[in-house]
């Protein structure tokens, strides 16, 4: 007796399957985004501390901007080539412009958090600067994930 294909899924079951597929994609993207972000975080915080303890010890926000830019370059490559490679549908120069615009906003969030803590609240120790940096990076990361999916790598899934 020949086997027949099961009937196509309909109604609520089809919606449930679609929701599971979408959650699976988001989950994989979140994991990859987290790995790239963790490495960029190490670059950002490590370089900021290196600069704070050497050539830019009196310029904490300048050091943070430099470290953030270096980490952003790393994150661009990692997210474009790994995390969101299945979403790329725009020309690379459009994506890179959007990517850096989003990261400029996120860098502003992180730098403002540090500036408020260091200059506004007077928490000037290295520990306080590091805590403010971690909080600022965390806030910027939430913004980045949302903006990358919504604007930068918003193409159709391949």
C-alpha positions as a Markdown table, in Angstrom:
| # | Residue | x | y | z |
|---|---|---|---|---|
| 1 | Unk | 0.0 | 0.0 | 0.0 |
| 2 | Unk | 1.5 | 3.4 | -1.0 |
| 3 | Unk | 2.1 | 5.9 | 1.7 |
| 4 | Unk | 0.6 | 9.2 | 1.5 |
| 5 | Unk | 1.8 | 12.5 | 2.9 |
| 6 | Unk | 0.1 | 13.7 | 6.0 |
| 7 | Unk | -2.5 | 16.4 | 5.4 |
| 8 | Unk | -1.2 | 19.9 | 5.7 |
| 9 | Unk | -1.4 | 21.5 | 9.1 |
| 10 | Unk | -4.3 | 23.9 | 9.5 |
| 11 | Unk | -5.6 | 26.4 | 11.9 |
| 12 | Unk | -4.1 | 26.6 | 15.4 |
| 13 | Unk | -1.6 | 23.9 | 14.8 |
| 14 | Unk | -0.1 | 25.8 | 11.9 |
| 15 | Unk | 0.1 | 28.9 | 13.9 |
| 16 | Unk | 1.8 | 27.0 | 16.7 |
| 17 | Unk | 4.3 | 25.6 | 14.3 |
| 18 | Unk | 5.0 | 29.0 | 12.9 |
| 19 | Unk | 5.4 | 30.5 | 16.4 |
| 20 | Unk | 7.8 | 27.7 | 17.3 |
| 21 | Unk | 9.9 | 28.3 | 14.2 |
| 22 | Unk | 10.1 | 32.0 | 14.9 |
| 23 | Unk | 11.1 | 31.4 | 18.5 |
| 24 | Unk | 13.8 | 29.0 | 17.4 |
| 25 | Unk | 15.2 | 31.7 | 15.1 |
| 26 | Unk | 15.1 | 34.3 | 17.8 |
| 27 | Unk | 16.7 | 31.9 | 20.3 |
| 28 | Unk | 19.6 | 31.1 | 17.9 |
| 29 | Unk | 20.1 | 34.8 | 17.1 |
| 30 | Unk | 20.1 | 35.6 | 20.8 |
| 31 | Unk | 22.8 | 33.0 | 21.6 |
| 32 | Unk | 25.0 | 34.1 | 18.7 |
| 33 | Unk | 24.4 | 37.8 | 19.6 |
| 34 | Unk | 25.4 | 37.0 | 23.2 |
| 35 | Unk | 28.6 | 35.3 | 22.2 |
| 36 | Unk | 29.6 | 38.1 | 19.9 |
| 37 | Unk | 28.5 | 40.6 | 22.5 |
| 38 | Unk | 30.5 | 38.9 | 25.3 |
| 39 | Unk | 33.7 | 39.0 | 23.2 |
| 40 | Unk | 33.0 | 42.7 | 22.3 |
| 41 | Unk | 32.4 | 43.4 | 26.0 |
| 42 | Unk | 35.8 | 41.9 | 26.9 |
| 43 | Unk | 37.4 | 44.1 | 24.2 |
| 44 | Unk | 35.5 | 47.2 | 25.4 |
| 45 | Unk | 36.1 | 46.9 | 29.1 |
| 46 | Unk | 39.6 | 45.6 | 28.7 |
| 47 | Unk | 40.7 | 48.4 | 26.4 |
| 48 | Unk | 38.9 | 51.0 | 28.5 |
| 49 | Unk | 40.8 | 49.8 | 31.6 |
| 50 | Unk | 44.1 | 49.7 | 29.7 |
| 51 | Unk | 43.5 | 53.3 | 28.6 |
| 52 | Unk | 42.4 | 54.5 | 32.0 |
| 53 | Unk | 45.5 | 53.1 | 33.6 |
| 54 | Unk | 47.9 | 54.4 | 30.9 |
| 55 | Unk | 47.6 | 57.2 | 28.4 |
| 56 | Unk | 44.0 | 58.4 | 29.2 |
| 57 | Unk | 43.8 | 58.1 | 33.0 |
| 58 | Unk | 42.3 | 61.6 | 33.3 |
| 59 | Unk | 39.9 | 61.2 | 30.3 |
| 60 | Unk | 37.6 | 58.4 | 31.2 |
| 61 | Unk | 34.9 | 59.2 | 28.7 |
| 62 | Unk | 37.4 | 59.6 | 25.8 |
| 63 | Unk | 38.9 | 56.2 | 26.7 |
| 64 | Unk | 35.4 | 54.7 | 26.8 |
| 65 | Unk | 34.6 | 56.1 | 23.3 |
| 66 | Unk | 37.8 | 54.6 | 21.9 |
| 67 | Unk | 37.2 | 51.2 | 23.5 |
| 68 | Unk | 33.6 | 51.3 | 22.4 |
| 69 | Unk | 34.6 | 52.0 | 18.8 |
| 70 | Unk | 37.1 | 49.1 | 18.7 |
| 71 | Unk | 34.5 | 46.8 | 20.2 |
| 72 | Unk | 32.0 | 48.0 | 17.6 |
| 73 | Unk | 34.2 | 47.1 | 14.7 |
| 74 | Unk | 34.6 | 43.6 | 16.2 |
| 75 | Unk | 30.8 | 43.3 | 16.7 |
| 76 | Unk | 30.1 | 44.4 | 13.1 |
| 77 | Unk | 32.1 | 41.6 | 11.7 |
| 78 | Unk | 30.8 | 39.0 | 14.1 |
| 79 | Unk | 27.1 | 39.9 | 13.8 |
| 80 | Unk | 27.2 | 40.3 | 10.0 |
| 81 | Unk | 29.1 | 37.1 | 9.3 |
| 82 | Unk | 27.6 | 34.9 | 11.9 |
| 83 | Unk | 24.7 | 36.1 | 14.0 |
| 84 | Unk | 22.5 | 37.7 | 11.3 |
| 85 | Unk | 24.0 | 36.2 | 8.1 |
| 86 | Unk | 20.7 | 34.7 | 7.1 |
| 87 | Unk | 19.0 | 38.1 | 7.3 |
| 88 | Unk | 21.3 | 40.0 | 5.0 |
| 89 | Unk | 19.4 | 41.5 | 2.1 |
| 90 | Unk | 20.7 | 45.0 | 1.8 |
| 91 | Unk | 23.9 | 46.2 | 0.2 |
| 92 | Unk | 26.7 | 46.0 | 2.7 |
| 93 | Unk | 27.2 | 49.8 | 2.7 |
| 94 | Unk | 23.6 | 50.3 | 3.8 |
| 95 | Unk | 24.0 | 47.7 | 6.6 |
| 96 | Unk | 27.2 | 49.1 | 7.8 |
| 97 | Unk | 25.8 | 52.7 | 7.9 |
| 98 | Unk | 22.8 | 51.5 | 9.9 |
| 99 | Unk | 25.0 | 49.3 | 12.1 |
| 100 | Unk | 27.2 | 52.2 | 13.1 |
| 101 | Unk | 24.3 | 54.5 | 13.6 |
| 102 | Unk | 22.7 | 52.0 | 16.0 |
| 103 | Unk | 26.0 | 51.6 | 17.8 |
| 104 | Unk | 26.6 | 55.3 | 18.0 |
| 105 | Unk | 23.3 | 55.6 | 19.9 |
| 106 | Unk | 24.3 | 52.6 | 22.1 |
| 107 | Unk | 27.7 | 54.1 | 22.7 |
| 108 | Unk | 26.0 | 57.3 | 23.7 |
| 109 | Unk | 23.9 | 55.4 | 26.2 |
| 110 | Unk | 27.0 | 53.7 | 27.7 |
| 111 | Unk | 29.0 | 56.9 | 27.7 |
| 112 | Unk | 26.2 | 58.9 | 29.3 |
| 113 | Unk | 25.8 | 56.3 | 32.0 |
| 114 | Unk | 29.5 | 56.6 | 32.8 |
| 115 | Unk | 29.4 | 60.4 | 32.6 |
| 116 | Unk | 26.4 | 60.7 | 35.0 |
| 117 | Unk | 28.1 | 58.3 | 37.4 |
| 118 | Unk | 31.6 | 59.8 | 37.3 |
| 119 | Unk | 30.9 | 63.5 | 36.9 |
| 120 | Unk | 27.3 | 63.9 | 37.9 |
| 121 | Unk | 27.2 | 61.6 | 41.0 |
| 122 | Unk | 30.9 | 61.9 | 41.9 |
| 123 | Unk | 31.6 | 58.2 | 41.8 |
| 124 | Unk | 35.2 | 58.5 | 40.6 |
| 125 | Unk | 36.9 | 55.3 | 41.7 |
| 126 | Unk | 37.9 | 52.7 | 39.1 |
| 127 | Unk | 35.4 | 50.2 | 40.5 |
| 128 | Unk | 32.6 | 52.8 | 40.2 |
| 129 | Unk | 33.7 | 53.6 | 36.6 |
| 130 | Unk | 33.6 | 49.8 | 35.8 |
| 131 | Unk | 30.2 | 49.3 | 37.3 |
| 132 | Unk | 28.8 | 52.3 | 35.4 |
| 133 | Unk | 30.4 | 51.0 | 32.2 |
| 134 | Unk | 28.8 | 47.5 | 32.7 |
| 135 | Unk | 25.4 | 49.1 | 33.4 |
| 136 | Unk | 25.8 | 51.3 | 30.3 |
| 137 | Unk | 26.9 | 48.5 | 28.1 |
| 138 | Unk | 23.9 | 46.4 | 29.3 |
| 139 | Unk | 21.4 | 49.2 | 28.5 |
| 140 | Unk | 23.1 | 49.7 | 25.1 |
| 141 | Unk | 23.0 | 45.9 | 24.4 |
| 142 | Unk | 19.3 | 45.8 | 24.9 |
| 143 | Unk | 18.9 | 48.6 | 22.5 |
| 144 | Unk | 21.3 | 47.1 | 20.0 |
| 145 | Unk | 19.5 | 43.7 | 19.8 |
| 146 | Unk | 16.2 | 45.3 | 19.2 |
| 147 | Unk | 17.6 | 47.8 | 16.6 |
| 148 | Unk | 19.7 | 45.2 | 14.7 |
| 149 | Unk | 16.6 | 42.9 | 14.2 |
| 150 | Unk | 14.3 | 45.9 | 13.5 |
| 151 | Unk | 16.5 | 48.1 | 11.3 |
| 152 | Unk | 19.9 | 46.8 | 10.4 |
| 153 | Unk | 19.4 | 43.1 | 9.6 |
| 154 | Unk | 15.7 | 43.4 | 8.9 |
| 155 | Unk | 15.8 | 41.6 | 5.6 |
| 156 | Unk | 13.8 | 38.5 | 4.9 |
| 157 | Unk | 15.1 | 35.3 | 6.3 |
| 158 | Unk | 17.1 | 33.3 | 3.7 |
